[in-house]
Amino acid sequence: MDYTEGADMTQHSLVSVLMPVFNDIATLSASVASVRAQSYADWELLLIDDGSDDDTVVLATALAAEDPRIRLLRMPANAGAAAARNMGLDHSRGRYIALLDADDIWHPEKLSRQLAFMDRRGAALSFTGYSRVSPDGAQIERVHVPDRVEYRTLLRRNIMGALTVIYDAEALGRVPMPELARQHDFALWLRLTRLHGPAHGLDEDLATYLVRPGSLSGNKRRAACDAWRVYRHCEELPLFSALKYFACYTYYGLRYRLFQRAKLTPETVSPKGSVDADLRR
């Protein structure tokens, strides 16, 4: 279906794009360029520097000087991506809130197609499919997404890639993320779907997520601890329910990482890949 035909909201509504930045001098220009290349032009990009100690701020300042739709904000000290996004949210002016990290890429039709999709659906919260790629540009997988996701399904696994999410702040409010080191986006999606109903999925490949070297061997224990905090403290689930959903989180996390390790070996990485949505976590 062509979701760009007959959409009204895409012609008049500002989209605020929140991009936290920390020592991203190697990738920032390409990420910003992907926003500037959008066929939908009514956006503002907020670059929030989170205490970079290289020349990232110099580059971000230059990029902001090139386009009046780009603004640079600076955190007083390094506080993490959630705090940086919340600072951007406080300074945002758009009806719609979108997220993009400083090493990821949007495809040129991303905003226009997704906003038109939201208009057709009457959706206040949406997400899309995307690709995960290695640093040399080889596609590791194409992440497919379901037509919609309910709160109870989302509790089992996070299938909403942060780089693809857009929400309508007029309908849902400007909702800050809990300031967890990890899983803060997951916590926000859970809150929004619990309070406002399902998120709607557009299964089109509209963004590219960079898998950095070493991302598979990151500190999984800390990520798991933050997931537990999401269940117990953010969502305030009873102990038994939290244990049940945490077991699901662990199962899908292990299942997905086994898949991803296999895909990242030199013998198996290929230009094309595919994975079901439920393997993301």
C-alpha positions, 0 to 999 in steps of 0.5 A: 500500500502507498502510505504517502497518498492523501496524507494531511498530517505530513504536510503541516506537522513538525517532527522533532528528531532527538539525537544524543551525541557522544564521541561520534565524530566518525559517524555523525555527519552521515547520520545528520545527512540522512535526516537532511535528505528526508523527502519530508522537510518539516523537521527539526534536529536536536543534537544533544552533546553528552560530554564528548571529549573529542572534536564531536562538538566542533563538528556538531557546531559546523553541522548546525551552522549549515541548516537552521533546522539543526540545533546543538544542545550541550549537557553539563556533564556526561549523563547517558543517552536517556538524560540527553534525549530528555534534554532534547525532549524539553527543548523540542517544538514538534508535534511528533517525536522521533529518535535517531542515534548518531551512528544510524541512518534513515532512508530518505522516505522514512518520515514521509511514509511513516507519518502517512501510515500513522495518518491512515491508521489513526496511530499515535505511536508507530515503528518500522522495519529496518536493517542491521549492518556491519561496519563494512556495510554488509547486511546482517539482517532485515528486521521485520515487524508485526502489524501492531504490538500490545503491551502484554506482548511487548513485555515479553520482548522489545520488538520496537527499534528506537531508530524507527519509533515516532510518537504523537506528543499532542496525543501522548504527551512529552514523556521522558525516558527513565534515566537507565543506562540501558533499556530506557527506550524499552521502558518508554514503549511499555509505558506508552502502550500500557497507557494508550494502547498498541503501537502500530508497525509498518513492515518496511525497511526504512532505517539502518542500524550499525552493529559496532565491533564488540557490541555482541560482547558488551556487558549483558549483565548490566543490560539484564539488571536494567531490564529487571528494573524496568519490570519491577520499578518502572512497570511495578510488576508483582514479583511473579509476573516480573520473573515470568517476563524476565525469563522471556527477556532472557530466552529471546536475548540468548536466542537472538545473540546466538543467531547474530553471532552466527551471522557475524562470522566471515563465512556467513555474513552476506549481502542479504539477511532476514530474521523474524521480529521475535528474535530481536531480544 
